[in-house]
Structure formats: C-alpha cells, structure tokens
Amino acid sequence: MSLGRLRITDRITGYERRHVRGQHLLNIVPLDLPPQVFETEGLWIEIPDEIREATEKAYMHFMGGIHALEHAAIVEYYLRP
C-alpha cells in the first residue's frame, strides 16, 4: 500500500443521451474538450499477479473483489473520527 502525490489528467471525450424511462441509449455525443490536469494525494494498493491468478483459478471474481475493497476503503475513510 502506498500514499503519495498524484498528477491526474481527466479527459471527457463525450456523453451518452438516454431515454428517461428505461435508460435506452439514444445516441453518443462526442466532445472535443481540452484535458483537465490537477494534483492531489492518493492511496493505491499493488496486488501481486500471483494473488489475481490464484483468485481466478479458484473461480472467484478478482475485479469484483478489488471493487469491493475500494468501497470498504471509502467507507473506512468517512467513518474515521
């Protein structure tokens, strides 16, 4: 696990138009906007490939697991005193 300074580049390339009822995709609207760059602090966890491989070999969902880990970290952050 690491904590450090991050330089983030956010690129918006378009958006989807969807029907209010049912969320049926109407169309995709491309945008040509400049990237937004900002600096912040971030936390990241490096998981060895062996862990991913063992998880998938056991027929468990690796990406779902790390997504759950993300949510747990967010909840822990906001519940701290």
Number of C-alpha atoms within 10 A of each C-alpha: 7 8 10 9 10 12 11 13 10 11 13 12 12 12 11 10 13 13 10 8 6 7 9 10 11 10 11 11 10 11 11 9 10 10 12 10 10 10 10 9 10 11 11 10 11 7 10 8 9 9 11 17 13 12 15 13 11 10 9 13 12 17 12 10 12 14 11 12 13 14 11 11 13 11 11 10 10 8 8 6 4
